[in-house]
Amino acid sequence: MDNDFVIYDFYEKMRKHQTLLAFQGVVSQDLLSRLASSLKRKSSQEDPNIGRKIFAIFIELSQNVSLHSIEKSYSIKEDKPIGVGYLLVSEADDHFLISSSNLIENSILDHVMERCQYINSLDDAELKVYYKEQRRAPQRPDKPGANIGLIDMVRKSNNPLIGEAYPHPDYPSQSFLTITVRLDK
């Protein structure tokens, strides 16, 4: 462990930011269901509707890490490589922030960022139409999912996606992609 890392400082930052959940590692389906259940219980205590939205957004972001992170670890239980990344849920007085971060190739980074910007540019009616178009579209070759996760998160939160990229310090062809969704109370 780096001598500059002080666990108490980490604890204080998490406490200050009212962190409900912080995870770093392999995002397997088994782990995902356990974390999501715990999160759902914590976030549903005040408002079940908000709890369901946090749960849904958390699941979408988690699946993005599990499926699209280029950093993988083999899961014996699932008999396949699983994505590695970070998941964070924090609470402020008037909103929740749900975030994920994982490594991706720079060759697809621009596409993901442009997709976030495009989705953010749509109004509610346009989002609904785009969502339906994507659901009806044929499955993309070598790509899991229906390609609606980002759209669905914006529709559930009524807020834009916050996409940020941080170049990997050791691998110039890779970046850490962070997606954050704000959910107002």
Secondary structure as UniProt FT lines:
FT   TURN            3..4
FT   HELIX           7..16
FT   TURN            17..18
FT   STRAND          19..26
FT   HELIX           29..44
FT   TURN            45..46
FT   HELIX           48..68
FT   STRAND          72..75
FT   TURN            76..79
FT   STRAND          80..91
FT   STRAND          95..105
FT   HELIX           106..121
FT   HELIX           124..136
FT   TURN            141..142
FT   HELIX           149..157
FT   STRAND          161..167
FT   TURN            172..173
FT   STRAND          174..184
//
